[in-house]
Amino acid sequence: DTAIRLEFWGDEIEKITAVGVHNSILHWSPDAVVLGGSMIVKKVGISAENVAKNVSSLLKAFSIAPVIKEAELDDSGGLIGSLAYLRQKLSL
């Protein structure tokens, strides 16, 4: 059963995901990190909150970690965010 396997491996997957998010933060220095996809948003997925806690324990280069949260806009989130960014840059 997928739910049982993910529950068993969930902590480890959250730690591995946190390492990748941590490395991305070091490389890009974002104000926020939005985690999405089926591993995060599905009922049997991993916890974005736990990933954020793991990132905070790893992150020593910054005094304040960026906001890490779960995606809320489904599959269109990237497009909506890109349009908002473009609108902000063009002052429309």
Phi, psi and omega in degrees: 000130184299318181298319180292316179298318181291322177298321180292316184265355187307313181299317181293319179295320178298320179293317179294318177298320179298323178296316178295318178295317178303312180297322177294321178297316179298323183283319189253341183051056182283161173281332182210153175234126179250122180259129180219195181091171187295332180289338182260310190274345178287154181302324180265014182282186179269163185270123176296327178296317178291324176297316179299319178297318178295321178296316180301323179288335179273328191282107180249343185284337181239143179285331179234126178283149175293159177296132176238120182216167180279142178299144180239350188254020178055214186286343182270359184303318180297319179292317180296317178297319179296319178294320178296318178297314180298316179299319179295316182291326180269356181054048179272000000 
